[in-house]
Amino acid sequence: MKPILKVENLTTSFQGEEGRVTAVRNLSFELHKGETLAVVGESGCGKSVTALSILNLIPNPPGKIDNGCIWFEDRDLTRLRKRDMRKVRGNQIAMIFQEPMTSLNPVFTVGRQVMDSLIIHQNMTKKKAHAAAVSLLTSVGIPEPELTVDRYPHQLSGGMRQRAMIAMALACRPDILIADEPTTALDVTIQAQILNLLRNLHDEMNMSILLITHDMGVVAQLADHVLVMYAGEAVEYRKSKELFKSPHHPYTEGLLKSIPSLTEDHLVLYNIPGSVPPIHAEIEGCRFADRCSYAQPYCREHKPELEGDRESKVRCHFALNVT
């Protein structure tokens, strides 16, 4: 089946104090219609930069897409004119940003911000857009939507702001929804509500979702496939159930071990030893080798490639659980 989104050899870099640094390196993946693909990894691994690259929102300067193609409906988004990209962004591909308090405009009401997409992309009148905004706020579970539509972001709780962000993203019924850490900074109860909301909306609208998160618990609940990133590179791609059952990359194994667990008398916490290499570091071999308990001298001298088939790929010379 032809993918709805295809990223090929994406490389994105930024100009820093120590020269140009690469945040995403030769990244390739596919997203299919109705699929939820989770992109996971530690902070700074390139997840959010990948999402911003897809929407052509990398600030230039200092950022720049150096190489690669992002195919959507037979068009390469990296080569669209700004005017044409604006027709895609928020309409066919929408995004829930990581922090709703900074993503929502504090000087406009929630309703106004939901209405803008409908007026711009759907050519609705203000009256119809207002009614649609109330309906959208209702659909995402916001109480008293007729009143909330005229409230400002600071008048809403964190969970309500996140729901308002989801309503904005869904306003034009996009083909692809990019959710960047949609449950970050929310308490456990609100997190569960937001996850249930995303699951229900996905089922109702048959949307494709690109879920960006570091929370493997969220991945287990929502994702069909998982793309694991480390230091700007893809290191593993698998079906979600298979990845949780038998990870192939040592980094993935470490991420799964890092999920807190309870024994009879105490909470078990695990952390991957060491730290992510500096983004500007030039490493000859595997970028994970210094933190890997399975590493051999060969790993530090030879760079592994991402190898496998369409359903299972891994970047490791000595992949785990492979028969």
C-alpha atoms as one frame of an Amber mdcrd trajectory, in Angstrom:
protein
   0.000   0.000   0.000   1.309   3.416  -0.948   2.255   5.500   2.124   0.485
   8.778   2.806   3.790  10.261   3.990   7.280   9.165   2.983  10.431  10.690
   4.440  13.644   9.889   2.556  17.161  10.606   3.836  16.118  13.688   5.795
  19.051  15.656   7.205  18.440  18.834   9.213  21.142  20.961  10.814  21.555
  24.161  12.836  24.258  26.783  13.041  25.675  26.831  16.571  28.533  28.432
  18.431  30.802  25.516  17.538  29.812  25.470  13.885  27.053  23.675  12.032
  25.569  20.735  13.935  23.333  17.987  12.565  20.145  17.306  14.528  18.635
  14.684  12.195  20.827  12.385  10.065  19.638  10.598   6.908  16.271   9.710
   8.423  13.824   7.632   6.372  10.394   6.230   7.280   6.855   5.794   5.969
   3.437   6.549   7.444   0.370   4.805   6.028  -3.301   5.748   5.988  -4.967
   5.136   9.350  -1.684   4.139  11.010  -0.231   5.492  14.235   3.556   5.646
  14.076   5.375   6.516  17.297   8.762   8.241  17.119  10.541   7.662  20.431
  13.844   8.479  22.083  15.449  10.634  24.742  15.209  14.429  24.714  17.477
  15.873  22.044  17.399  12.826  19.758  15.753  14.756  16.902  12.073  13.832
  17.301  10.638  17.347  17.352  13.082  18.565  14.684  11.742  15.792  12.448
   8.160  17.001  12.984   9.077  20.638  12.326  10.964  19.599   9.196   7.867
  17.840   7.841   5.849  21.029   8.276   8.692  23.208   6.974   8.765  25.105
  10.277  12.524  24.907  10.860  13.635  28.510  11.582  16.101  29.550   8.878
  18.511  30.819  10.089  19.835  29.037  12.133  18.184  25.817  10.929  18.179
  24.267   7.476  17.010  21.087   5.764  20.274  20.050   4.121  19.111  16.962
   2.294  16.226  14.594   1.703  12.658  14.504   0.463   9.322  14.513   2.296
   6.645  13.109   0.013   2.975  13.859   0.635   0.407  13.247  -2.128   3.189
  12.971  -4.724   4.608  16.349  -3.724   7.951  16.946  -2.050   7.144  19.266
   0.857  10.759  20.427   1.092  10.415  22.034  -2.343   6.977  23.634  -2.056
   6.645  27.380  -2.243   5.687  29.047   1.042   2.214  29.850  -0.291   1.581
  26.233  -1.254   3.005  24.942   2.029   0.570  27.128   3.977  -2.292  25.333
   2.198  -0.979  22.017   3.507  -0.005  23.100   7.027  -2.974  23.098   9.403
  -5.268  21.819   6.672  -3.992  18.458   5.402  -1.222  18.024   7.975  -1.865
  19.455  11.451   0.208  19.439  14.621  -0.427  19.413  18.349   2.552  21.225
  19.803   4.355  20.153  22.946   3.393  23.017  25.276  -0.111  24.443  24.752
   0.478  27.498  26.959   3.235  28.753  24.676   1.625  27.478  21.459  -1.735
  29.191  21.981  -1.789  32.929  21.363  -2.539  34.576  24.749  -4.218  37.660
  23.223  -6.882  35.788  21.245  -9.752  33.703  22.546  -9.682  29.942  22.132
 -12.616  30.150  19.755 -10.900  32.726  17.565  -7.850  30.487  17.218  -9.954
  27.474  16.248 -11.984  29.605  13.828  -8.940  30.948  11.986  -8.148  27.581
  10.372 -11.742  27.140   9.259 -11.938  30.625   7.775  -8.560  30.381   6.014
  -8.671  26.795   4.751 -12.402  26.014   4.525 -13.617  29.486   3.429 -16.247
  29.544   6.175 -18.022  32.692   7.261 -17.323  33.870  10.807 -20.790  32.752
  11.893 -20.356  29.217  10.541 -16.799  29.037  11.857 -17.978  30.054  15.333
 -20.618  27.306  15.340 -18.033  24.803  14.085 -15.595  25.882  16.810 -18.218
  25.212  19.498 -18.865  21.796  17.952 -15.129  20.995  17.893 -14.679  22.015
  21.535 -17.611  19.745  22.372 -16.071  16.839  20.454 -12.827  17.041  22.450
 -14.662  16.976  25.762 -14.412  20.600  26.878 -17.242  21.453  29.305 -19.448
  24.480  28.605 -18.094  24.912  25.054 -20.458  27.826  24.357 -18.692  29.759
  27.124 -15.181  28.377  26.638 -15.147  29.494  22.999 -14.899  33.106  24.258
 -12.278  32.442  26.935  -8.553  33.113  26.719  -5.876  30.422  27.149  -4.861
  31.618  30.626  -8.422  31.040  31.811  -8.183  27.301  31.059  -6.453  24.488
  32.912  -3.545  22.616  31.338  -5.766  19.742  30.278  -8.348  22.081  28.742
  -5.628  23.966  26.854  -4.372  20.683  25.440  -7.911  19.775  24.374  -8.233
  23.187  22.715  -4.986  22.515  20.826  -6.408  19.200  19.625  -9.610  20.945
  18.514  -7.521  23.441  16.507  -5.527  20.632  14.911  -8.670  18.693  13.961
 -10.605  21.706  12.670 -10.002  20.884   8.995 -10.106  17.100   9.445  -6.458
  16.628   8.415  -5.101  13.527   6.733  -2.141  13.471   9.134  -1.993  14.573
  12.762   1.443  15.145  14.299   1.226  14.951  18.093   4.405  16.204  19.782
   4.491  14.965  23.391   0.708  15.441  23.751   0.635  14.416  27.438   3.760
  16.192  28.720   3.279  18.224  31.945  -0.232  16.829  32.501  -1.193  14.854
  35.576  -1.863  11.131  35.238  -5.655  11.445  35.134  -5.594  14.103  32.413
  -2.985  12.112  30.473  -5.332   9.136  30.366  -8.198  11.345  29.171  -6.089
  12.869  26.383  -4.872   9.436  25.243  -8.439   8.096  25.167  -9.493  11.173
  23.215  -6.748  10.679  20.608  -7.584   6.977  20.295 -11.298   7.673  19.787
 -10.704  10.485  17.283  -8.277   8.298  15.362 -10.857   5.523  15.126 -13.662
   7.888  14.111 -11.702   9.829  11.463  -9.258   7.111  10.283  -6.459   9.658
  10.575  -2.786   8.863  10.273  -0.977   9.924  13.450   2.712  10.632  13.904
   3.128  10.410  17.673   6.295  11.939  19.113   7.036  10.899  22.670   9.612
   9.589  25.129   6.914   7.775  27.120   6.913   4.084  26.214   3.657   3.625
  28.116   1.948   6.000  25.677   3.503   4.099  22.779   2.143   0.790  24.069
  -1.384   2.202  24.173  -1.529   3.987  20.815   1.134   2.941  18.304   0.946
   0.416  15.474   4.621   0.836  14.560   7.555   2.381  16.413  10.556   4.297
  15.088  13.316   4.551  17.703  15.747   7.467  17.336  19.101   8.009  19.010
  21.408  11.014  18.522  19.580  12.096  15.378  19.472   8.669  13.739  16.884
   5.923  13.360  18.158   2.841  15.201  15.120   0.549  15.067  11.766   0.281
  13.274   9.293  -2.450  14.258   5.671  -3.265  14.827   4.802  -2.028  18.310
   3.822  -5.410  19.775   6.938  -7.106  18.415   9.240  -4.345  19.639   7.909
  -4.561  23.189   8.194  -8.341  23.121  11.749  -8.582  21.746  13.697  -5.363
  21.054  16.499  -5.701  18.525  18.607  -2.654  19.386  20.356  -2.350  22.777
  19.098   1.239  23.093  15.500   0.085  22.632  16.083  -2.562  25.276  17.305
   0.182  27.620  14.237   2.332  26.937  11.934  -0.563  27.791  13.866  -1.330
  30.970  13.475   2.332  31.953   9.716   1.933  32.328   9.173   2.008  36.138
   7.942  -1.289  37.615   6.650  -2.351  41.002   7.788  -5.378  42.952   6.149
  -6.539  46.170   8.024  -4.052  48.320   9.562  -1.297  46.187   9.603   0.653
  42.933  12.230  -0.476  40.420  13.908   2.285  38.410  16.484   1.716  35.676
  18.515   4.241  33.716  20.716   3.779  30.681  24.314   4.482  31.791  26.204
   7.425  30.315  24.758  10.245  28.252  23.917  11.069  24.651  27.009  12.221
  22.710  27.195  15.963  21.971  25.262  16.859  18.854  28.427  18.193  17.190
  30.523  15.093  17.963  31.994  13.289  14.965  31.886   9.582  15.804  33.527
   7.015  13.574  31.560   3.981  14.699  28.214   3.392  16.415  26.928   6.480
  18.229  25.527   4.320  21.033  28.667   2.228  21.591  29.919   4.103  24.682
  26.643   3.381  26.503  26.099  -0.148  25.224  26.854  -3.158  27.405  27.054
  -5.360  24.303  29.560  -3.176  22.416  32.633  -4.757  20.830  35.774  -2.994
  19.523  34.318  -3.424  16.023  31.340  -1.236  17.021  33.585   1.740  17.793
  35.437   1.439  14.499  32.631   0.779  11.997  29.384   2.668  11.589  26.336
   0.357  11.400  23.685   0.877   8.726  19.921   0.636   9.191  19.185  -2.782
   7.709  16.170  -5.035   7.375  12.883  -5.214   5.485   9.781  -2.997   5.377
   8.448  -4.316   8.685  11.651  -4.625  10.727  14.858  -2.591  10.612  17.739
  -2.173  13.036  21.028  -0.251  13.100  23.323  -2.597  15.028  26.250  -4.885
  14.201  25.159  -7.347  16.904  21.377  -6.995  16.995  19.508  -8.653  19.880
  16.836 -11.349  19.672  17.432 -11.968  15.960  17.253 -15.560  14.758
